[in-house]
Amino acid sequence: MPYLVACLESVEAQTIGPERMEVIAVDDGSTDGTGECLEEFAARAPMPVTVIRQDNSGGPSGPRNVGLGKAAGRYVFFLDADDRLGPEALERMVAMADRAGTDVVLGRVEGVNRSAPKSMWGSTLERTDVFSSNIKFTLSAQKLFRRELLTRHGMRFDESLFTGEDALFTMEAYLRADGVSVIADHTCYYLVGRDDGKHVTRSGDHTLRFDSARALMRLIAEHVPAGPRRDQLMVRPFTVTLLPQFGPKYLKDGEETRRHKLELAKPLMDAHWTEGVARRLKVHERLRLHLVAEQRADLLPDVVEFVRSGKQAAALLERRGRRVYLAYPYFRDAAAGVPDSVYLASPREARAYPGYREGGADSFVRRAARKVRRTLGV
């Protein structure tokens, strides 16, 4: 409360029709009048509403699993009590799933008083997958899932995780799904920032974030063989879950916390940090994670401070402009011993620097081949 009022209003306003909906509301030990509000809604709502009231479980996984166990529809959608649905959201998502035959549908998300994921909303896609799009960067539970998919694989939220449980569930659904749809041209979900800032994902100590990263990395490794496709997915837990632990807050951490973070990160880096993952990152991301992997507590604070300051790293162009190195701290510092390759900008990052010439050896081979074809008249 009071966000629940707007949430329920958005449910009642859905155009899919009350005869096609069921609402299962789980009051997880609320003490602010939520239970009474839900009971009042159930008494007047045009669609069937089941209200389940239980003692507080300590996290979102338990209540979601309770609701999922009661669901009877072809699809399920998980709606958080402080968020709200966009107009026509359920009608559009169900129509998309029925038309495309896909198992998961993502509806465009907008933030209200908070940020929301953006990179996956470039265009509406009737059928895609986790390898062909940016959907790996939105792993919240607020998606439409075909219930048969969840039932067939016995999928439930991991109740041992206090945060990141939705990332685990959603990634598994992406990997098991017969296609994923993306609705990018209509806002289906409003992610609402609470005025008090009390979001589950922002609370708890750092160990919970490492638990989340560990679980997601393990899931990806179990479902995807080692190689480029696994590396592509591993970018997500490394950059979204693990890397922030070595961001600005790291500078405020005490020595014991810094040491503990590096200890927790070491087995994850040993198991999953590969050259394929590193190549997909920006230089400042790659550099920090390289130092974490090497347990370089002596170098890491200076790099984090440089990134926090917003300073622009100087660019060094070599090989006639075909290589761009970004001179973050300790670049070519013999005593530090960080390899040059850590500072090498990817073509995408290098394009921002005047004088960069995309190509290299591969480009030379292609030009030579074109010259031969012209000479031969083919």
WOWO-V69367 format. One record per residue. RES is the residue in one letter. SS is DSSP state (~ for helix, > for strand, _ for the rest). PHI is phi as a letter, one per 30 degrees, with the letter a starting at -180 (NA if undefined). NEAR is the number of other C-alpha atoms within 12 Angstrom. Layout:
{{RES:SS:PHI:NEAR} {RES:SS:PHI:NEAR}}
//
This chain:
{{M:_:NA:24} {P:_:d:19} {Y:~:d:25} {L:~:e:30} {V:~:d:24} {A:~:d:23} {C:~:d:31} {L:~:d:35} {E:~:d:24} {S:~:d:27} {V:~:d:41} {E:~:d:32} {A:_:d:24} {Q:_:d:29} {T:_:c:23} {I:_:d:21} {G:_:j:20} {P:~:d:19} {E:~:d:16} {R:~:c:20} {M:_:b:29} {E:>:b:31} {V:>:c:34} {I:>:c:36} {A:>:c:38} {V:>:c:36} {D:>:d:34} {D:>:c:29} {G:_:i:21} {S:_:d:23} {T:_:b:15} {D:_:c:15} {G:_:j:19} {T:~:e:28} {G:~:e:27} {E:~:d:22} {C:~:d:30} {L:~:d:32} {E:~:d:24} {E:~:d:17} {F:~:d:28} {A:~:d:24} {A:~:d:15} {R:~:c:15} {A:_:d:25} {P:_:d:19} {M:_:c:24} {P:>:d:24} {V:>:b:28} {T:>:c:26} {V:>:c:27} {I:>:c:27} {R:>:c:25} {Q:>:b:19} {D:_:d:16} {N:_:d:17} {S:_:c:22} {G:_:j:19} {G:_:a:28} {P:~:d:35} {S:~:d:33} {G:~:e:28} {P:~:e:34} {R:~:d:35} {N:~:d:31} {V:~:d:26} {G:~:d:32} {L:~:d:33} {G:~:d:22} {K:~:c:22} {A:_:d:28} {A:_:b:21} {G:_:d:24} {R:_:d:23} {Y:>:b:33} {V:>:b:37} {F:>:b:41} {F:_:c:38} {L:_:c:36} {D:_:d:37} {A:_:d:38} {D:_:c:32} {D:_:c:34} {R:>:a:37} {L:>:d:42} {G:_:d:33} {P:_:e:25} {E:_:i:24} {A:~:e:38} {L:~:d:44} {E:~:d:30} {R:~:d:33} {M:~:d:47} {V:~:d:37} {A:~:d:23} {M:~:d:32} {A:~:d:35} {D:~:d:25} {R:~:d:18} {A:~:c:22} {G:_:i:23} {T:_:d:34} {D:_:c:40} {V:>:b:49} {V:>:b:48} {L:>:c:55} {G:>:c:48} {R:>:e:39} {V:>:c:36} {E:>:b:26} {G:>:c:22} {V:>:b:17} {N:_:i:16} {R:_:a:17} {S:_:d:14} {A:_:b:23} {P:_:d:26} {K:_:b:20} {S:_:d:17} {M:_:c:29} {W:_:c:27} {G:_:d:17} {S:_:a:22} {T:_:d:24} {L:>:b:31} {E:>:d:28} {R:>:b:30} {T:>:b:30} {D:_:b:31} {V:_:d:36} {F:_:c:25} {S:_:c:20} {S:_:a:27} {N:_:c:28} {I:~:d:42} {K:~:d:37} {F:~:c:30} {T:_:b:34} {L:_:c:34} {S:_:d:34} {A:_:d:37} {Q:_:d:34} {K:_:b:42} {L:>:c:44} {F:>:c:43} {R:>:d:38} {R:~:d:30} {E:~:d:24} {L:~:d:29} {L:~:d:30} {T:~:d:23} {R:~:e:14} {H:_:c:16} {G:_:h:18} {M:_:d:27} {R:_:b:31} {F:_:d:35} {D:_:d:29} {E:_:d:23} {S:_:d:20} {L:_:c:31} {F:_:d:32} {T:_:b:38} {G:_:i:40} {E:~:d:37} {D:~:d:36} {A:~:d:40} {L:~:d:38} {F:~:d:41} {T:~:d:41} {M:~:d:42} {E:~:d:39} {A:~:d:44} {Y:~:e:45} {L:~:d:32} {R:~:c:30} {A:_:d:31} {D:_:d:23} {G:_:j:33} {V:>:b:42} {S:>:c:43} {V:>:b:42} {I:>:c:37} {A:>:c:29} {D:>:c:20} {H:>:a:26} {T:>:d:28} {C:>:c:37} {Y:>:b:40} {Y:>:c:33} {L:>:d:32} {V:>:c:31} {G:_:d:25} {R:_:d:22} {D:_:d:14} {D:_:d:14} {G:_:i:14} {K:_:d:13} {H:_:c:22} {V:~:e:25} {T:~:d:24} {R:~:c:18} {S:_:c:16} {G:_:i:19} {D:_:d:20} {H:~:d:30} {T:~:d:25} {L:~:d:26} {R:~:d:34} {F:~:d:37} {D:~:e:30} {S:~:d:36} {A:~:d:38} {R:~:d:34} {A:~:d:33} {L:~:d:40} {M:~:d:41} {R:~:d:26} {L:~:d:30} {I:~:d:37} {A:~:d:27} {E:~:d:16} {H:~:c:20} {V:_:b:24} {P:_:d:17} {A:_:e:22} {G:_:k:18} {P:~:e:19} {R:~:d:22} {R:~:d:32} {D:~:e:29} {Q:~:e:36} {L:~:d:42} {M:~:d:46} {V:~:e:37} {R:~:d:34} {P:~:d:42} {F:~:d:40} {T:~:d:30} {V:~:d:29} {T:~:c:34} {L:~:d:40} {L:~:e:37} {P:~:e:26} {Q:~:d:37} {F:~:b:44} {G:_:c:31} {P:~:e:22} {K:~:d:20} {Y:~:e:31} {L:~:d:24} {K:~:c:16} {D:_:d:19} {G:_:d:13} {E:~:e:15} {E:~:d:13} {T:~:d:21} {R:~:e:28} {R:~:d:22} {H:~:d:23} {K:~:d:35} {L:~:d:35} {E:~:d:22} {L:~:d:27} {A:~:d:38} {K:~:e:25} {P:~:d:22} {L:~:d:32} {M:~:d:33} {D:~:d:20} {A:~:d:18} {H:~:b:35} {W:_:d:37} {T:_:b:26} {E:~:d:24} {G:~:d:20} {V:~:d:30} {A:~:e:35} {R:~:d:30} {R:_:d:31} {L:_:c:34} {K:_:d:29} {V:~:e:35} {H:~:d:41} {E:~:d:34} {R:~:d:38} {L:~:d:40} {R:~:d:44} {L:~:d:44} {H:~:d:40} {L:~:d:35} {V:~:d:38} {A:~:d:33} {E:_:d:25} {Q:_:h:25} {R:_:c:25} {A:~:d:29} {D:~:d:19} {L:~:c:27} {L:~:e:36} {P:~:e:30} {D:~:d:25} {V:~:d:36} {V:~:d:34} {E:~:d:23} {F:~:d:24} {V:~:d:28} {R:~:d:19} {S:~:d:14} {G:_:i:13} {K:_:d:16} {Q:_:c:16} {A:_:d:24} {A:>:d:17} {A:>:c:26} {L:>:c:26} {L:>:c:24} {E:>:b:19} {R:_:h:16} {R:_:h:14} {G:_:i:22} {R:_:d:27} {R:>:b:31} {V:>:b:36} {Y:>:c:34} {L:>:c:33} {A:>:d:29} {Y:_:d:36} {P:_:e:32} {Y:_:i:28} {F:_:d:28} {R:_:h:20} {D:_:c:15} {A:_:e:10} {A:_:d:11} {A:_:d:18} {G:_:i:18} {V:_:d:28} {P:_:d:20} {D:~:e:26} {S:~:e:23} {V:~:d:34} {Y:~:c:37} {L:>:d:36} {A:_:d:39} {S:_:d:28} {P:~:e:24} {R:~:d:20} {E:~:d:24} {A:~:d:29} {R:_:d:21} {A:_:d:16} {Y:_:c:25} {P:_:e:16} {G:_:j:18} {Y:_:d:26} {R:_:c:23} {E:_:d:27} {G:_:k:22} {G:_:j:19} {A:~:d:14} {D:~:d:12} {S:~:d:14} {F:~:d:15} {V:~:d:13} {R:~:d:14} {R:~:d:15} {A:~:d:14} {A:~:d:15} {R:~:d:15} {K:~:d:14} {V:~:d:13} {R:~:d:12} {R:~:d:11} {T:~:d:10} {L:~:d:9} {G:_:i:8} {V:_:c:9}}
//
